Amino acid sequence: MKQRNIALVAHDNKKKELVDWAVAKAELMAEIGIFATGTTGRLIEDAMKRPVNRLLSGPLGGDQQIGAKIAEGEIDLLIFFWDPLEPQPHDPDIKALLRIAALYNIPVACNKASADYMIHSPLLHGDYVPDEPDFSDYTLRKTPIDK
Ligand SMILES: O=C(CO)COP(=O)(O)O
């Protein structure tokens, strides 16, 4: 079975909630690779005592790196505890990450309840593979330069 990977990301006011959640669900994630933005990843690694693929910090491009991994087919689930009460300097990157997850048909959990549903899902632990989106209309579309 293909290696499953999840991405864990949290804004500062949500980091404790995500770290506590990840520790509580450690067993369910034992066989699953973890990617994370820089600061979230450091906290998760320390708390879970397991390796995490740490990318750049969110405001420095980490959200975009996670988005790129989604586009490359490396991420099966995005758990992103974004802060609904505080604007972020990199709001456009956050919107871009959520957009790319929607585009590539990746499940996204934005809070503990949805993360609980998804981490317990037999879809994540079995050999279910979601449909890959079909972009052929886009790659083959006619542009004004075509005759
Ligand atoms: O800002 C983030 C997500 O938008 C998270 O970045 P850090 O994990 O580096 O704090």
The ligand as an SDF file (V2000), in Angstrom:
LIG
                    3D

 10  9  0  0  0  0  0  0  0  0999 V2000
    1.5140   30.1980    9.6320 O   0  0  0  0  0  0  0  0  0  0  0  0
    1.2450   29.0190    9.5570 C   0  0  0  0  0  0  0  0  0  0  0  0
    0.1490   28.5450    8.6910 C   0  0  0  0  0  0  0  0  0  0  0  0
   -0.4750   29.5350    7.9320 O   0  0  0  0  0  0  0  0  0  0  0  0
    1.9890   28.0340   10.3580 C   0  0  0  0  0  0  0  0  0  0  0  0
    3.3590   28.3040   10.3440 O   0  0  0  0  0  0  0  0  0  0  0  0
    4.2590   27.8360   11.5530 P   0  0  0  0  0  0  0  0  0  0  0  0
    3.9680   26.4090   11.7860 O   0  0  0  0  0  0  0  0  0  0  0  0
    5.6640   28.0550   11.1400 O   0  0  0  0  0  0  0  0  0  0  0  0
    3.8630   28.7040   12.7320 O   0  0  0  0  0  0  0  0  0  0  0  0
  1  2  2  0
  2  3  1  0
  2  5  1  0
  3  4  1  0
  5  6  1  0
  6  7  1  0
  7  8  2  0
  7  9  1  0
  7 10  1  0
M  END
$$$$
